Structures are given as C-alpha cells and as structure tokens.
Amino acid sequence: MPDVDRCVGCGFEYDLGGAPRAGLYIISGAADIAELLGSGQNVQERPDPATWSPVEYGCHVRDVLLVQRERVLAALIMERPSFDPMNRDERAEYDGYAEQTPERVARQLHEAAYLFANVLAHFKPADWDRVLMYNYPKLFERSLRWVAVHTVHEVRHHLLDVRRGFG
C-alpha cells in the first residue's frame, strides 16, 4: 500500500498516531471555514472561472464530512467495503454549490463536523485498524485511522482554499 504521508499543496503531514484526536481537529477546522463564510465578504464570487468560491469549498467540505461518515460507518459494519469516488465536480453542479447561502452552508458544516466526530468518538481501540478500500490516490486498502487523518487533511486543505478565495 503506497503511503500518502504529506500533501505537497498545503504541507499537511499525515500522522496516523493523531487519529484519535481527528474529531477535534475536524470540528475546529469546519468552524474556521464557517466563520469565514459569515465574514461579510463576498463568499460567492470565484477568484477565477476555474477556482471554486469560498461557499463552494464550504459545500464541498460539508459533503466530504458526510460521505466520510458513511464510509466509516460502513467499514465498522462490513468487512473491507469499497466505495466509488464522491464525484466532487458533479456534486458541485448538481447540488448547486454556487447558489447556496453562506449562512446555511456554515450551519451545515458545523453539523456535518459534529456528526463525523461523534462516530470517531465512539470507536473502540480495535476500530481504528478496521479497513476499507479507499479510492485516493487510487484504490488501496486503508485503515480507519488513515481515513480519519485524511479527513482532517481535507478540512485543513480546503480551509486554505477558502482563505485564498478572498484574494
């Protein structure tokens, strides 16, 4: 299994030993994104046509948290489940990310973070080592420990994207 241990784009270091604290980091990062969405700045304007707006990134993080929660729950119930990609670009279009209100997205981000963190908080020690087939960067067996840390990365990486969206 190839390791994903560092994100070149944001510098995030994958520390699997930090997985039991992932829920706290996810809640904190989602709260930071939600706060930026409520900053009074224009969060629905794209910095350029190919880059999502802050509210679109907020929608994406919300959906990542909800999808990851379902993946983790499935891995706790089934042996080695496998999942299709979440199709981020199609979701953005079909769910109308660009038209969603920042206040509603901020509220949903908080809820999605708490829902995911709640599942992690109920893990038994052996649960962290349960596995699933994960499709990033390509299909490999991953532990739930890795999924939790990867989800922290998703939140932190996209927090930087939101901040960059303000120019």
CORRAFEN-V647923 format. One record per helix or strand of 2 or more residues. SS is the DSSP state (helix for helix, strand for strand). FROM is the first residue (numbers start at 1). TO is the last residue. If there is no record, write none. Layout:
ss=SS from=FROM to=TO
ss=SS from=FROM to=TO
This chain:
ss=helix from=16 to=37
ss=helix from=54 to=77
ss=helix from=88 to=94
ss=helix from=97 to=99
ss=helix from=102 to=121
ss=helix from=125 to=129
ss=strand from=131 to=134
ss=strand from=140 to=143
ss=helix from=144 to=164
